[in-house]
Amino acid sequence: MDAPENGHAGGATDLPAIVFAPARPDIRPDHRDEMVFEVRRASDGGLALPVFSRLDRLTAALGPDQPWV
């Protein structure tokens, strides 16, 4: 299957260059320098990583104390 001319599999041409994702520091021993991404359960039962194109959208949806990367 060939890729669309715009180079995006979904045909989208306006994807953000940067996204913000909910994450927190890993508290397990020997993992202190790592982050844990906070995935959510999707309506179809699968796992999804919510991402936001703007930080104010992340804080509006998840609260001002939500850690992020």
C-alpha positions in Angstrom: 0.0 0.0 0.0 1.4 3.4 -1.0 1.5 6.3 1.4 -0.7 9.3 0.5 1.0 12.2 -1.3 1.0 14.3 1.9 3.0 11.6 3.7 0.5 11.0 6.5 -1.2 7.6 6.7 -4.5 9.1 7.7 -4.4 11.8 5.1 -4.2 14.6 7.7 -2.2 17.6 6.7 -2.4 19.7 9.8 -0.9 17.6 12.6 0.8 19.5 15.4 4.5 19.5 15.5 4.4 19.1 19.3 1.9 17.4 21.6 1.6 17.3 25.4 0.8 14.0 27.1 -0.1 13.3 30.7 2.8 11.6 32.5 4.4 11.3 35.9 7.8 10.3 37.2 8.3 6.6 37.7 8.6 5.9 41.5 10.0 2.3 41.1 13.5 1.8 42.4 16.1 1.9 39.6 13.6 3.9 37.4 13.8 7.3 39.0 14.9 9.0 35.7 12.0 7.6 33.7 8.4 8.8 33.1 5.2 6.8 33.1 2.7 7.8 30.4 -0.9 7.8 31.8 -3.0 5.8 29.3 -6.8 5.6 29.5 -9.2 2.9 28.6 -10.9 3.7 25.2 -14.6 3.0 24.6 -13.7 0.0 22.5 -11.7 -1.5 25.5 -8.3 -0.7 24.1 -5.7 1.6 25.6 -5.2 5.1 24.4 -2.7 7.8 25.2 -4.5 11.2 25.3 -2.4 14.0 23.8 -3.1 17.7 23.5 -1.9 20.2 21.0 -1.9 23.0 23.6 -1.0 22.9 27.2 -4.0 24.9 28.2 -6.2 22.2 26.7 -4.5 19.5 28.8 -4.9 21.5 32.0 -8.6 22.3 31.1 -9.3 18.6 30.6 -7.1 17.0 33.3 -6.6 19.8 35.8 -3.8 22.2 36.6 -1.9 19.7 38.8 -1.7 17.1 36.1 2.0 16.3 35.4 2.9 16.2 31.7 5.7 15.8 29.1 
